[in-house]
Amino acid sequence: MEIKKSLFIFFLLFFLEGIVFAQGNVIDSRNNSTPQTVEIISGENVSIIGTPGEGESSIRLSETDGDLFFFRRLAWDRAQYAVRYTIIMEQKRGVLDAYTEVLRRNTEQTFINVTVPPGEYRFLVMSFNVLGLLDTQSEWSYFVVRNPITLQLPRSGISLSNNPLAPSPVIWSTELPLQNSRVIFSREPEPAKDPRAIVQYIDQGITTINLPPLGEGIWYWTVLGETPEGVSVSAVAPFWFTLLSLPLLPSPQYLKPGYNEVITLDQLMAERKITFEWEKVPEANAYIFSLFGISDKQDLLLSSSPSLETSYALTDLTILTTDDYIWQVEAVLVSRNGAIERRGIIQQQSFVLYIHRSDTLRTRNPGTRYGF
C-alpha cells in the first residue's frame, strides 16, 4: 500500500512539472502572488569576444578540427528557493530571428562555463525547488561572440582596378591585442597554406594597409595573428576579389621633330644633336624613348630607360647611318621599386635625315719647297 502511494505522488509531481514546462511561464510553486525572478548578471545584451574565468584562457582550440572556440561564463543571482538550475542556450541561425537550442545543462551553482564558436546566442535560467518543481525562470538574455578577426575590405566578389597610384585599402578589425599579425594574399583559396603567398607583416594595432602591387586576376586574402597567450587566430574564412587590368596609357603628343620632318646636315652642324620632345600624359610618371633606323628593315638603334623627362637629346650622331628614321615614346607608370606597373599605347613618327655632300674637295698645291 505504501509503495502504491509513493508511486502516485511521484507521477503526480512529474505530471505537474510537465504542465509547468508546457506552459513556459514563470510560475512560483508555492503560489506566491509575486514570484521571484532569476536575475542574469553576466551575458545580457553584451557583445564580447570572450570573458575568461579564473585561470581560464579566453580562446580554446577544438581537439578535433582546430576550429576556434571562445570561453564564456554565464552567471545569475541565486533564487531564494532554488536548489538547482537548468540553463538553456540557443544560437541564432541564418538571417532570420530563429534560434536553435545548442546547450541544456543542470547545475547547483549560479554560473556555468561554456566554450562556443563565434555567433549570436541567447540563454535563460530556470530554477527548481526542493520538490523538483519549477520555481521561476529568467527572461532570455542575448550575447554575441565575435570572430577574433573580421575581414572588411575588399569584400568577397568585388572587382578592383590595379592602380598603384591609388591603391585600394585593405581593412579588418579585431579587439584582441594581437601580435605577429600578417596579411596574406594568394592565388589559392587557402592563403595561409600557400608557400608562394605574398605576406605583409603588420605592427600591433594596425588594421588598415594599402593593397600591395598584385597581378591581374583572382586573389584570396586573410589576416593571421597571435594572442598574448600564444594562440594563433585568423579570420573565419578568407575573402576573395578580382584585380582588373588597367587600360593602356595614351600615347603622348609628339612635338618635334614633326611628322616626316627633314633634318639637314646644316642643322646638325649647328646644334650637334637632335632633340626629341613630347607632351606629358596624365597618370604617367615615366617615358621610354626609342629610335629606329629604316633600311631593308626596322632596326632598333637605341631605347632609353624609363625617365621623368619629356624630351630626349640624341648626342651620339654617329649612329645615324641612313636617311629614314622612326621615333616613338611609350608613357608608362613605374612603381617605387622601378617596376613598370602600367604600359602605354605606342605610336611611331618618322623623320628624314638629309645628308647632302660637300662640293668637290680640292687640295692646294704646296709647290716646291726645300727641306730646310
C-alpha positions as CSV (number, residue, x, y, z in Angstrom):
1,M,0.0,0.0,0.0
2,E,2.8,2.4,0.9
3,I,4.5,1.6,-2.5
4,K,1.4,2.5,-4.4
5,K,1.0,5.7,-2.5
6,S,4.6,6.7,-3.2
7,L,4.2,5.9,-6.9
8,F,1.1,8.0,-7.1
9,I,2.9,11.0,-5.5
10,F,5.8,10.6,-7.9
11,F,3.7,10.5,-11.0
12,L,1.6,13.5,-9.8
13,L,4.8,15.6,-9.3
14,F,6.0,14.5,-12.7
15,F,2.7,15.5,-14.3
16,L,2.7,18.9,-12.6
17,E,6.2,19.6,-13.7
18,G,5.3,18.7,-17.2
19,I,2.5,21.2,-17.1
20,V,4.9,23.9,-16.0
21,F,7.3,23.3,-18.9
22,A,4.4,23.1,-21.3
23,Q,3.1,26.5,-20.3
24,G,6.6,28.1,-20.4
25,N,5.5,30.8,-17.9
26,V,7.2,32.0,-14.7
27,I,5.4,30.0,-12.0
28,D,6.0,30.1,-8.3
29,S,5.5,26.5,-6.9
30,R,4.2,28.0,-3.6
31,N,1.6,30.2,-5.4
32,N,3.1,33.4,-4.2
33,S,1.5,36.4,-5.7
34,T,4.8,38.0,-6.6
35,P,7.2,35.2,-7.8
36,Q,10.9,35.8,-7.7
37,T,12.8,36.0,-11.0
38,V,16.3,34.8,-11.7
39,E,18.5,37.9,-12.4
40,I,21.1,37.4,-15.0
41,I,24.3,39.2,-14.0
42,S,26.6,38.2,-16.9
43,G,25.9,37.8,-20.6
44,E,22.9,40.1,-21.0
45,N,22.8,42.1,-24.2
46,V,26.6,42.2,-24.5
47,S,28.9,42.0,-27.5
48,I,32.2,40.3,-26.5
49,I,35.0,38.2,-27.8
50,G,35.3,36.2,-24.6
51,T,35.4,36.6,-20.9
52,P,37.8,34.2,-19.2
53,G,37.1,32.8,-15.8
54,E,39.7,32.5,-13.1
55,G,42.7,30.7,-14.5
56,E,41.0,30.2,-17.9
57,S,42.1,31.3,-21.4
58,S,39.6,33.3,-23.4
59,I,40.3,31.2,-26.5
60,R,40.4,27.4,-26.9
61,L,41.1,25.2,-29.9
62,S,38.9,22.2,-30.5
63,E,40.8,19.0,-30.4
64,T,39.0,17.6,-33.5
65,D,39.4,20.1,-36.3
66,G,41.4,23.0,-34.8
67,D,38.4,25.4,-35.0
68,L,38.4,28.3,-32.6
69,F,36.1,28.3,-29.6
70,F,35.6,31.1,-27.1
71,F,35.2,30.8,-23.4
72,R,32.2,32.4,-21.7
73,R,31.0,32.4,-18.2
74,L,27.2,32.8,-17.8
75,A,26.1,33.9,-14.3
76,W,23.0,34.8,-12.5
77,D,21.8,35.7,-9.0
78,R,20.7,32.9,-6.6
79,A,16.9,32.4,-6.4
80,Q,15.6,32.2,-2.8
81,Y,14.1,28.7,-3.1
82,A,16.3,27.2,-5.8
83,V,18.2,24.0,-5.2
84,R,19.3,23.6,-8.8
85,Y,19.1,25.4,-12.1
86,T,18.6,24.4,-15.7
87,I,20.3,26.6,-18.3
88,I,19.2,26.6,-21.9
89,M,21.3,28.2,-24.6
90,E,20.3,28.8,-28.2
91,Q,22.2,30.0,-31.2
92,K,20.8,32.3,-33.9
93,R,20.7,30.6,-37.3
94,G,20.7,32.5,-40.6
95,V,19.5,36.0,-41.2
96,L,16.0,35.4,-39.7
97,D,15.3,35.8,-36.0
98,A,15.3,32.0,-35.5
99,Y,17.3,30.3,-32.7
100,T,18.2,26.6,-32.3
101,E,19.0,25.0,-28.9
102,V,22.7,24.1,-28.6
103,L,23.0,23.5,-24.9
104,R,20.9,22.4,-21.9
105,R,22.7,21.9,-18.6
106,N,21.8,21.4,-14.9
107,T,23.9,22.9,-12.1
108,E,23.6,23.8,-8.4
109,Q,26.0,26.7,-9.0
110,T,25.0,30.2,-10.1
111,F,27.2,30.1,-13.2
112,I,28.3,27.8,-15.9
113,N,31.3,28.0,-18.2
114,V,30.8,27.3,-21.9
115,T,33.0,27.3,-24.9
116,V,31.3,28.4,-28.1
117,P,32.2,29.3,-31.7
118,P,31.6,32.8,-32.9
119,G,27.9,33.6,-33.3
120,E,24.8,35.2,-31.8
121,Y,23.4,33.5,-28.7
122,R,20.7,33.8,-26.1
123,F,20.2,31.9,-22.8
124,L,17.7,31.6,-20.0
125,V,17.9,30.1,-16.5
126,M,15.2,28.1,-14.7
127,S,15.3,27.4,-11.0
128,F,13.8,24.4,-9.3
129,N,12.9,24.0,-5.7
130,V,13.4,21.1,-3.3
131,L,10.2,19.4,-4.6
132,G,11.7,19.3,-8.1
133,L,9.1,21.9,-9.3
134,L,9.9,24.9,-11.4
135,D,10.4,27.8,-9.1
136,T,10.9,30.6,-11.6
137,Q,12.8,31.5,-14.7
138,S,14.6,34.4,-16.3
139,E,14.0,36.3,-19.5
140,W,16.1,35.5,-22.5
141,S,19.5,37.1,-22.3
142,Y,21.4,37.8,-25.5
143,F,25.1,38.0,-26.2
144,V,27.4,37.9,-29.2
145,V,30.7,36.2,-29.6
146,R,32.5,37.9,-32.4
147,N,35.2,36.5,-34.6
148,P,38.8,37.2,-33.4
149,I,39.5,38.9,-36.7
150,T,36.8,40.3,-39.0
151,L,37.7,41.0,-42.6
152,Q,36.1,44.1,-44.0
153,L,37.6,45.4,-47.3
154,P,37.9,44.4,-50.0
155,R,34.8,42.3,-49.7
156,S,34.4,38.9,-51.4
157,G,33.4,39.1,-55.0
158,I,34.4,42.7,-55.6
159,S,36.4,43.8,-58.7
160,L,39.2,46.4,-58.3
161,S,41.4,48.3,-60.7
162,N,45.0,47.6,-60.1
163,N,46.2,51.2,-59.9
164,P,49.4,51.6,-57.9
165,L,48.9,55.4,-57.8
166,A,45.6,54.9,-56.0
167,P,45.8,51.6,-54.2
168,S,42.6,50.2,-52.7
169,P,42.5,49.9,-48.8
170,V,42.7,46.6,-47.1
171,I,40.8,46.8,-43.8
172,W,40.0,44.3,-41.0
173,S,39.0,44.7,-37.3
174,T,39.9,42.9,-34.1
175,E,39.5,43.7,-30.4
176,L,42.3,41.3,-29.3
177,P,45.8,42.7,-28.7
178,L,47.3,40.6,-31.5
179,Q,51.0,40.1,-32.0
180,N,52.9,39.0,-35.1
181,S,49.9,40.0,-37.3
182,R,50.2,39.4,-41.1
183,V,48.1,39.9,-44.1
184,I,48.3,37.1,-46.7
185,F,47.4,37.4,-50.4
186,S,47.4,34.3,-52.5
187,R,46.1,32.9,-55.8
188,E,44.9,29.8,-53.8
189,P,41.6,29.6,-51.8
190,E,43.6,28.8,-48.6
191,P,46.2,31.7,-48.4
192,A,47.7,30.5,-45.1
193,K,48.7,27.2,-46.7
194,D,50.2,28.7,-49.9
195,P,54.1,28.7,-49.7
196,R,54.1,31.2,-52.6
197,A,51.7,33.6,-50.9
198,I,52.5,37.3,-50.6
199,V,52.9,38.1,-46.8
200,Q,52.9,41.5,-45.3
201,Y,53.7,41.8,-41.6
202,I,51.8,44.4,-39.6
203,D,52.7,46.3,-36.5
204,Q,50.5,45.8,-33.4
205,G,47.4,48.0,-33.5
206,I,47.4,48.5,-37.3
207,T,44.2,47.3,-39.1
208,T,44.4,49.1,-42.4
209,I,47.0,48.9,-45.2
210,N,47.2,49.7,-48.9
211,L,46.7,46.8,-51.4
212,P,50.2,45.8,-52.5
213,P,51.1,45.6,-56.2
214,L,49.5,42.4,-57.5
215,G,48.9,40.9,-60.9
216,E,45.5,40.9,-62.5
217,G,43.1,38.0,-61.7
218,I,41.5,36.4,-58.7
219,W,43.2,36.8,-55.3
220,Y,42.3,35.5,-51.8
221,W,43.3,37.3,-48.6
222,T,43.1,36.8,-44.9
223,V,44.7,38.0,-41.7
224,L,46.6,35.9,-39.1
225,G,47.9,36.8,-35.6
226,E,48.7,35.5,-32.2
227,T,47.1,36.3,-28.8
228,P,49.3,37.2,-25.8
229,E,48.8,33.6,-24.7
230,G,50.4,32.4,-27.9
231,V,47.2,31.1,-29.5
232,S,47.2,31.6,-33.3
233,V,44.0,33.2,-34.6
234,S,42.7,34.1,-38.0
235,A,39.6,35.3,-39.8
236,V,36.9,32.6,-40.1
237,A,37.3,32.4,-43.9
238,P,39.3,34.2,-46.5
239,F,37.8,36.9,-48.7
240,W,38.4,37.0,-52.5
241,F,38.5,39.8,-55.1
242,T,39.3,40.2,-58.7
243,L,42.0,42.6,-59.9
244,L,41.2,44.1,-63.3
245,S,44.0,45.1,-65.7
246,L,44.1,48.8,-66.3
247,P,43.7,50.2,-69.8
248,L,46.9,51.3,-71.6
249,L,48.0,54.8,-71.1
250,P,47.5,57.0,-74.2
251,S,50.4,57.8,-76.5
252,P,51.9,61.3,-75.9
253,Q,51.5,64.1,-78.4
254,Y,54.8,64.4,-80.3
255,L,56.1,68.0,-80.6
256,K,59.4,67.7,-82.5
257,P,60.7,66.5,-84.9
258,G,57.4,66.9,-86.7
259,Y,55.9,64.1,-88.9
260,N,58.2,63.4,-91.8
261,E,60.3,66.5,-90.9
262,V,63.6,66.8,-92.8
263,I,66.6,67.4,-90.7
264,T,69.5,68.8,-92.6
265,L,73.2,68.4,-92.1
266,D,73.4,72.2,-91.6
267,Q,71.1,71.8,-88.5
268,L,73.2,69.0,-87.1
269,M,76.4,71.0,-87.7
270,A,74.9,73.9,-85.7
271,E,73.3,72.0,-82.8
272,R,75.4,68.8,-82.8
273,K,72.4,67.0,-81.5
274,I,68.8,66.1,-82.3
275,T,66.3,66.9,-79.5
276,F,63.0,64.9,-79.4
277,E,60.1,66.5,-77.4
278,W,56.6,65.4,-76.5
279,E,53.8,66.4,-74.1
280,K,53.0,64.9,-70.7
281,V,50.5,62.1,-70.3
282,P,48.1,62.2,-67.3
283,E,48.8,59.3,-64.9
284,A,52.2,58.5,-66.5
285,N,55.3,59.1,-64.4
286,A,57.9,58.0,-66.9
287,Y,58.6,57.7,-70.6
288,I,60.6,55.3,-72.7
289,F,62.2,56.7,-75.9
290,S,63.2,54.5,-78.8
291,L,64.8,55.2,-82.2
292,F,64.7,53.0,-85.2
293,G,66.6,53.2,-88.5
294,I,64.8,52.2,-91.7
295,S,66.6,50.4,-94.4
296,D,65.6,47.0,-95.6
297,K,64.1,46.5,-92.1
298,Q,63.4,48.5,-89.0
299,D,66.5,48.4,-86.8
300,L,66.4,49.5,-83.2
301,L,69.2,51.9,-82.7
302,L,68.5,52.8,-79.0
303,S,65.9,52.5,-76.3
304,S,66.1,54.6,-73.1
305,S,65.3,53.5,-69.5
306,P,62.1,55.0,-68.1
307,S,62.6,58.6,-67.3
308,L,60.6,61.5,-66.0
309,E,61.8,63.8,-68.8
310,T,59.5,64.8,-71.7
311,S,62.5,65.1,-74.1
312,Y,65.5,63.2,-75.3
313,A,68.7,64.6,-76.6
314,L,70.5,62.4,-79.1
315,T,74.1,63.5,-79.0
316,D,75.8,60.5,-80.5
317,L,75.1,61.3,-84.1
318,T,77.4,58.6,-85.4
319,I,74.6,56.0,-85.0
320,L,72.7,57.8,-87.8
321,T,73.9,56.0,-90.9
322,T,70.8,56.0,-93.1
323,D,68.3,58.5,-94.4
324,D,64.9,57.4,-92.8
325,Y,64.1,57.1,-89.2
326,I,61.2,56.4,-86.8
327,W,61.0,57.5,-83.2
328,Q,58.5,56.6,-80.5
329,V,57.7,57.3,-76.9
330,E,55.8,55.0,-74.6
331,A,54.2,56.6,-71.5
332,V,54.4,54.2,-68.5
333,L,53.6,54.0,-64.8
334,V,56.6,53.0,-62.7
335,S,56.3,51.8,-59.1
336,R,58.7,52.9,-56.3
337,N,60.9,49.8,-56.8
338,G,61.3,50.6,-60.5
339,A,58.9,48.0,-61.9
340,I,56.6,49.0,-64.7
341,E,53.1,48.7,-63.4
342,R,51.2,50.1,-66.4
343,R,52.2,50.2,-70.1
344,G,51.1,52.7,-72.7
345,I,49.9,52.8,-76.3
346,I,52.8,53.2,-78.8
347,Q,52.6,55.4,-81.9
348,Q,55.5,56.0,-84.2
349,Q,56.6,59.1,-86.0
350,S,59.1,59.3,-88.9
351,F,61.7,61.9,-89.9
352,V,64.2,62.1,-92.6
353,L,67.9,63.0,-92.4
354,Y,69.1,64.8,-95.5
355,I,72.8,64.2,-95.7
356,H,74.0,66.4,-98.6
357,R,77.5,66.2,-99.8
358,S,80.1,69.0,-99.8
359,D,81.4,70.5,-103.0
360,T,84.4,68.9,-104.7
361,L,87.2,68.8,-102.2
362,R,90.2,70.5,-103.7
363,T,93.7,70.3,-102.4
364,R,96.1,73.1,-102.6
365,N,99.4,72.6,-104.4
366,P,102.1,73.2,-101.8
367,G,104.6,74.0,-104.5
368,T,108.3,73.2,-104.4
369,R,109.9,73.6,-101.0
370,Y,113.3,72.9,-99.8
371,G,113.7,70.6,-96.8
372,F,115.2,73.3,-94.7
